[in-house]
Amino acid sequence: MLQKIDHLGIAVRSLDEAVGYYEKALGVMCKGREEVPSQGVRVAFFMVGGVRLELIEPTSGDSAISKYLEKNGEGLHHVAFETDDIVAQLQKARNAGCRLINETPIEGAGGKQVAFLHPKSTHGVLTEFCSKNSKKS
């Protein structure tokens, strides 16, 4: 069911400043930017050694990322796993006792379907499932 780690999500206050750091200090180029209205964020993507990094900036004060930044500051926000069947993966997590943030998948960046598990039930790691397909419940 899980295929690979899809990306690491990193919460930032300013996408422009963070992109500048990755490009100038680390020498990696931004592969694209996108606004994700369903999440209230703008994102920028980088590829480093086959791993995708997703920088995430809030677009509103009431978005989950905005609240995360207020509480925790900038930094690693979540680990996203690609799955071939997001609905089945959510059911498996629910059956294992995980608390679901999203009971059903929602639209995420890149047109993917995404859903999150609450970190209180995943040993402190906000976990995202994402799927390239459009399987929804």
C-alpha positions in Angstrom: 0.0 0.0 0.0 2.7 2.5 0.9 4.9 3.1 -2.1 7.6 5.6 -0.8 8.2 8.7 1.1 6.6 11.3 -1.2 8.0 14.4 0.5 9.0 16.2 3.6 6.9 19.2 4.5 8.7 22.2 6.0 6.7 25.1 7.5 8.0 28.6 6.7 6.8 32.1 7.4 8.1 33.5 4.1 8.3 31.4 1.0 10.4 34.0 -0.8 13.0 34.1 2.1 13.1 30.3 2.4 13.4 29.7 -1.3 16.3 32.1 -1.3 18.1 30.2 1.4 17.7 26.8 -0.4 18.8 28.3 -3.7 21.7 30.5 -2.5 23.0 28.7 0.6 22.3 25.1 -0.5 22.6 25.4 -4.3 19.3 23.7 -5.1 16.8 25.2 -7.5 13.1 25.6 -6.9 11.2 23.2 -9.2 7.9 25.1 -8.9 5.4 26.9 -6.7 1.7 26.4 -6.2 -1.2 27.7 -4.2 -3.3 25.1 -2.5 -6.6 26.8 -1.5 -8.0 23.7 0.3 -5.1 23.9 2.8 -4.7 27.7 2.9 -1.1 27.6 1.8 1.4 28.3 -0.9 4.1 25.7 -1.5 7.5 25.6 -3.2 9.2 22.3 -4.3 12.8 21.2 -4.3 14.4 17.9 -5.3 17.5 16.8 -3.3 18.9 13.4 -4.0 15.6 12.0 -5.1 13.8 13.4 -2.1 11.2 16.1 -2.6 11.1 19.0 -0.1 7.9 21.0 0.2 8.2 24.4 1.7 4.8 25.6 3.1 3.7 29.2 3.7 0.3 30.0 5.1 -2.0 32.2 3.1 -4.4 33.0 6.0 -4.1 33.4 9.7 -6.5 30.6 10.4 -4.8 27.9 8.3 -3.3 24.9 10.0 0.2 26.0 9.0 -0.3 29.4 10.5 -1.3 27.9 13.8 1.6 25.5 13.6 4.1 28.4 13.1 2.6 30.3 16.0 3.0 27.3 18.3 6.3 25.7 17.0 8.0 28.2 14.7 9.5 27.2 11.4 10.7 23.7 10.7 9.8 20.2 9.8 6.0 19.9 9.7 5.2 16.5 8.3 6.2 13.4 6.5 4.2 12.4 3.5 3.9 8.8 2.2 2.7 8.0 -1.3 0.0 5.2 -1.3 -1.6 3.4 -4.2 -5.0 3.4 -2.3 -5.5 6.4 0.0 -8.9 5.3 1.2 -7.7 1.8 2.2 -4.6 3.4 3.8 -6.9 5.6 5.9 -9.0 2.6 6.9 -5.9 0.7 7.9 -4.7 3.6 10.1 -8.2 4.0 11.6 -8.3 0.3 12.4 -4.9 0.5 14.1 -6.2 3.2 16.4 -4.8 6.3 14.7 -6.7 9.6 14.9 -7.6 10.9 11.5 -7.5 14.6 10.8 -9.1 14.0 7.4 -11.8 11.2 7.4 -11.8 11.4 3.6 -9.1 12.6 1.2 -9.0 16.3 0.1 -7.2 17.9 -2.8 -3.6 18.7 -2.2 -0.7 20.1 -4.1 -0.1 18.8 -7.6 -3.7 17.6 -7.9 -3.0 14.7 -5.5 -5.5 13.4 -3.0 -4.2 13.9 0.6 -5.2 13.0 4.1 -3.5 13.5 7.5 -3.1 11.5 10.7 -3.0 13.4 14.0 0.5 13.4 15.6 -0.9 12.5 19.0 -1.6 9.0 17.6 1.5 8.7 15.4 4.3 9.1 18.0 4.5 12.9 17.5 4.9 12.9 13.7 2.2 14.6 11.6 1.7 11.9 8.9 0.3 12.6 5.4 -0.9 10.0 2.9 -1.0 11.1 -0.7 -2.2 9.5 -3.9 -1.8 10.4 -7.5 -5.1 8.7 -8.3 -8.5 10.0 -7.6 -9.7 7.3 -5.2 -12.1 9.0 -2.8 -14.5 7.5 -0.3 
